[in-house]
Amino acid sequence: MSTRRLESSKLAGPGRILVAVYAVLAIAATGRSVFQIIDRFDEAPIAFTLSAVAAVVYILATLALARRWTAIAWATIAFELLGVLVVGTLSVVAPGVLGLESIDPFGRAATVWSVFGAGYLGVPLALPIIGLLYLRRAPRVAAESAS
């Protein structure tokens, strides 16, 4: 991991698309978590807290990618992948641990990361993988374009 910014002055192509997808997920996760916490927090406090954590992670990842804060992008996207894998696994294997009554990714208590993001068509599982691959490749692209 590098603490320096990506060298490119502007995001182009895949970088812009990645930021846009992260921004959409940030808005969706924030809206969902705020509604869940206001409307029914007592039904599944762990799951709804995790929804809020996911929202914060998506917001930070969006900003880090857009501002080219490489170290923060690596940390938030790696945390996101870990969160999707842990919450996804728990929601399938032991949904009661999260306060979920079923593994329905569209259920009242489901989170963005429940069932590996199935309620969002798997985007929460694919996005951090794509994001980490982008970050791994991005500094090389910037260095190559400088020569």
MINU-589624 format. One record per residue (C-alpha): chain; residue in three letters; residue number from 0; x, y, z. Coordinates in nm, 2 decimals. Each point is the difference from the previous one (the first is absolute). Layout:
[A; Ala; NUM; [X; Y; Z]],
...
***
This chain:
[A; Met; 0; [0.00; 0.00; 0.00]],
[A; Ser; 1; [0.11; 0.34; -0.08]],
[A; Thr; 2; [-0.07; 0.32; 0.19]],
[A; Arg; 3; [0.04; 0.21; -0.30]],
[A; Arg; 4; [-0.28; 0.11; -0.23]],
[A; Leu; 5; [-0.05; -0.16; -0.33]],
[A; Glu; 6; [0.21; 0.20; -0.24]],
[A; Ser; 7; [-0.27; 0.06; -0.26]],
[A; Ser; 8; [-0.16; 0.35; 0.03]],
[A; Lys; 9; [-0.34; -0.12; -0.12]],
[A; Leu; 10; [-0.18; -0.33; 0.03]],
[A; Ala; 11; [-0.08; -0.15; -0.34]],
[A; Gly; 12; [-0.20; -0.29; -0.13]],
[A; Pro; 13; [-0.02; -0.28; 0.25]],
[A; Gly; 14; [0.09; 0.24; 0.29]],
[A; Arg; 15; [-0.29; 0.22; -0.07]],
[A; Ile; 16; [-0.24; -0.29; -0.03]],
[A; Leu; 17; [0.13; -0.15; 0.33]],
[A; Val; 18; [-0.05; 0.33; 0.18]],
[A; Ala; 19; [-0.35; 0.03; -0.15]],
[A; Val; 20; [-0.10; -0.36; 0.11]],
[A; Tyr; 21; [0.14; 0.07; 0.35]],
[A; Ala; 22; [-0.19; 0.32; 0.02]],
[A; Val; 23; [-0.33; -0.17; -0.09]],
[A; Leu; 24; [0.06; -0.27; 0.26]],
[A; Ala; 25; [0.09; 0.26; 0.26]],
[A; Ile; 26; [-0.33; 0.18; -0.06]],
[A; Ala; 27; [-0.19; -0.33; 0.00]],
[A; Ala; 28; [0.16; -0.13; 0.31]],
[A; Thr; 29; [-0.03; 0.33; 0.19]],
[A; Gly; 30; [-0.37; 0.02; -0.09]],
[A; Arg; 31; [-0.07; -0.36; 0.10]],
[A; Ser; 32; [0.19; 0.03; 0.33]],
[A; Val; 33; [-0.15; 0.33; 0.11]],
[A; Phe; 34; [-0.35; -0.14; -0.08]],
[A; Gln; 35; [0.07; -0.33; 0.19]],
[A; Ile; 36; [0.14; 0.18; 0.30]],
[A; Ile; 37; [-0.28; 0.25; 0.02]],
[A; Asp; 38; [-0.28; -0.24; -0.08]],
[A; Arg; 39; [0.09; -0.33; 0.17]],
[A; Phe; 40; [0.33; 0.00; 0.17]],
[A; Asp; 41; [-0.13; -0.22; 0.29]],
[A; Glu; 42; [-0.08; -0.28; -0.25]],
[A; Ala; 43; [0.37; -0.07; -0.10]],
[A; Pro; 44; [0.24; 0.25; 0.16]],
[A; Ile; 45; [0.31; -0.19; -0.11]],
[A; Ala; 46; [-0.11; -0.03; -0.36]],
[A; Phe; 47; [-0.11; 0.36; -0.02]],
[A; Thr; 48; [0.33; 0.12; 0.16]],
[A; Leu; 49; [0.18; -0.20; -0.26]],
[A; Ser; 50; [-0.21; 0.18; -0.27]],
[A; Ala; 51; [0.12; 0.33; 0.14]],
[A; Val; 52; [0.36; -0.12; 0.00]],
[A; Ala; 53; [-0.03; -0.11; -0.36]],
[A; Ala; 54; [-0.14; 0.34; -0.09]],
[A; Val; 55; [0.30; 0.18; 0.16]],
[A; Val; 56; [0.24; -0.24; -0.17]],
[A; Tyr; 57; [-0.16; 0.07; -0.34]],
[A; Ile; 58; [0.02; 0.38; 0.06]],
[A; Leu; 59; [0.36; -0.02; 0.10]],
[A; Ala; 60; [0.09; -0.23; -0.29]],
[A; Thr; 61; [-0.18; 0.24; -0.24]],
[A; Leu; 62; [0.19; 0.30; 0.13]],
[A; Ala; 63; [0.33; -0.18; 0.02]],
[A; Leu; 64; [-0.03; -0.12; -0.36]],
[A; Ala; 65; [-0.12; 0.34; -0.13]],
[A; Arg; 66; [0.27; 0.19; 0.19]],
[A; Arg; 67; [0.26; -0.27; -0.08]],
[A; Trp; 68; [0.08; -0.06; 0.37]],
[A; Thr; 69; [0.17; -0.33; -0.07]],
[A; Ala; 70; [0.06; -0.12; 0.36]],
[A; Ile; 71; [-0.35; 0.08; 0.11]],
[A; Ala; 72; [-0.14; -0.17; -0.32]],
[A; Trp; 73; [0.20; -0.31; 0.07]],
[A; Ala; 74; [-0.12; -0.01; 0.36]],
[A; Thr; 75; [-0.36; 0.07; -0.06]],
[A; Ile; 76; [-0.04; -0.24; -0.29]],
[A; Ala; 77; [0.19; -0.28; 0.18]],
[A; Phe; 78; [-0.23; 0.05; 0.30]],
[A; Glu; 79; [-0.30; 0.00; -0.23]],
[A; Leu; 80; [0.10; -0.34; -0.15]],
[A; Leu; 81; [0.06; -0.14; 0.35]],
[A; Gly; 82; [-0.34; 0.14; 0.11]],
[A; Val; 83; [-0.18; -0.15; -0.30]],
[A; Leu; 84; [0.16; -0.34; 0.06]],
[A; Val; 85; [-0.06; -0.01; 0.38]],
[A; Val; 86; [-0.35; 0.14; 0.00]],
[A; Gly; 87; [-0.09; -0.20; -0.31]],
[A; Thr; 88; [0.12; -0.32; 0.16]],
[A; Leu; 89; [-0.17; 0.07; 0.33]],
[A; Ser; 90; [-0.33; 0.09; -0.17]],
[A; Val; 91; [0.00; -0.33; -0.18]],
[A; Val; 92; [0.14; -0.23; 0.27]],
[A; Ala; 93; [-0.13; 0.16; 0.32]],
[A; Pro; 94; [-0.24; 0.28; -0.08]],
[A; Gly; 95; [-0.11; 0.02; 0.36]],
[A; Val; 96; [0.34; 0.14; 0.10]],
[A; Leu; 97; [-0.08; 0.31; -0.20]],
[A; Gly; 98; [-0.36; 0.01; 0.13]],
[A; Leu; 99; [-0.13; -0.12; -0.34]],
[A; Glu; 100; [-0.30; -0.24; 0.00]],
[A; Ser; 101; [0.08; -0.14; -0.35]],
[A; Ile; 102; [0.26; 0.02; -0.27]],
[A; Asp; 103; [-0.23; 0.20; -0.23]],
[A; Pro; 104; [0.22; 0.27; -0.15]],
[A; Phe; 105; [-0.31; 0.21; -0.06]],
[A; Gly; 106; [-0.14; -0.04; 0.35]],
[A; Arg; 107; [-0.08; 0.28; 0.25]],
[A; Ala; 108; [0.32; -0.06; 0.20]],
[A; Ala; 109; [0.24; -0.07; -0.29]],
[A; Thr; 110; [0.31; 0.21; -0.03]],
[A; Val; 111; [0.19; 0.11; -0.31]],
[A; Trp; 112; [0.25; -0.28; 0.07]],
[A; Ser; 113; [-0.26; -0.27; 0.09]],
[A; Val; 114; [0.03; -0.31; -0.21]],
[A; Phe; 115; [0.31; 0.15; -0.17]],
[A; Gly; 116; [-0.19; 0.30; -0.13]],
[A; Ala; 117; [-0.27; -0.21; -0.18]],
[A; Gly; 118; [-0.26; 0.27; 0.07]],
[A; Tyr; 119; [0.22; 0.23; -0.22]],
[A; Leu; 120; [0.06; -0.26; -0.27]],
[A; Gly; 121; [0.34; -0.10; 0.14]],
[A; Val; 122; [0.15; 0.34; -0.06]],
[A; Pro; 123; [0.12; 0.03; 0.36]],
[A; Leu; 124; [0.21; -0.32; -0.05]],
[A; Ala; 125; [0.13; 0.08; -0.34]],
[A; Leu; 126; [0.08; 0.37; 0.06]],
[A; Pro; 127; [0.28; -0.03; 0.26]],
[A; Ile; 128; [0.17; -0.27; -0.21]],
[A; Ile; 129; [-0.01; 0.24; -0.30]],
[A; Gly; 130; [0.10; 0.29; 0.21]],
[A; Leu; 131; [0.31; -0.18; 0.14]],
[A; Leu; 132; [0.10; -0.11; -0.35]],
[A; Tyr; 133; [-0.04; 0.36; -0.12]],
[A; Leu; 134; [0.21; 0.13; 0.29]],
[A; Arg; 135; [0.27; -0.27; -0.07]],
[A; Arg; 136; [0.01; 0.10; -0.36]],
[A; Ala; 137; [-0.05; 0.38; 0.03]],
[A; Pro; 138; [0.35; 0.10; 0.12]],
[A; Arg; 139; [0.16; -0.20; -0.29]],
[A; Val; 140; [-0.23; 0.17; -0.25]],
[A; Ala; 141; [0.10; 0.34; 0.13]],
[A; Ala; 142; [0.37; -0.09; 0.00]],
[A; Glu; 143; [-0.03; -0.14; -0.36]],
[A; Ser; 144; [-0.17; 0.31; -0.13]],
[A; Ala; 145; [0.27; 0.22; 0.15]],
[A; Ser; 146; [0.27; -0.17; -0.21]],
***
